[in-house]
Amino acid sequence: MGVRLRQIVLVAQDIDWSVATLTALFDTYVAYRDPGIVPAFGGMFNALLGMGDFFLEIVSPTDGGYAQNSTSAKLLQRNGGDCGYMAILQVDDIAHTSGKLETLGRVVLAMGGVVEGDVGSGVGKRSGFKYKVGDPLPKSQGTTASVVVQYHPKDFGTLMETEEQWPPHRGAEGAWLPAGNRWQQKFRNRASSVCQEFAGVDIAIAGNESDLQLMAQRWSNGLECPIIDEGKTVQLDGSVVRFVPVARDGRDGIVGVDLYAAPGKPKAFTECHVHGVRWGLLDRPGSQPTDPLYVTVSARAKL
């Protein structure tokens, strides 16, 4: 399976506005809200929007998060509003990958969870554990499990998370516990008319061309994925991670996301700026190209 860009996380000032805007823009739905995240990380609300078996997550600080000046609150303040937050990657072997990445950057979180029940059965009987980098994910029949390892944004250009899931299959037969364990039911019946999975993510970092290339090399070495595009882009399974210079607005981290357009119909748009992020719809390689339904009058128009 390789390395998949499985989830993008945004941080919002007003989670209700962000959920309403992004579900309409991408013709998607709220697949999961994690009650366990509310008291965690200084206090956050969240919502995960389903895009096939990929997810767009929105988090927003609670009053407690603002009072404690949590990471998400600091990001909102530093960027002057809504912005990108984290890229989450699914890997085949967390023991191997975490061992590689630990030599290249700081681990800020490592934990796992096991659900007593098959894929799609919910998370009612869930137990968590502290994960030791380099250990294998526990796997057994009749369970659903995951391990999460997060790495410091100063070492990887953005908060980066790697996960291994059990069972690891694609689609409704596989697990993705960040979205709970019932999203598989809607996956079979609720496809977006606008987009499918992620095609790429732009991560802005300060520095010159050599700094972009060095960051790409760090990701490539840790994930064991090839470098393309003059050394500034890492090729994942079905998507890319591009490193770009910080623009005039001074924003770093996740600043752009591309998705594959739903095939066989006009694109809902080609590019727009919403939630402090540039969004693009691309034709999947090998598919029949389609024109946009509407022409963008001003590429600089933003919400």
Disulfide bonds with the S-S distance in Angstrom:
none
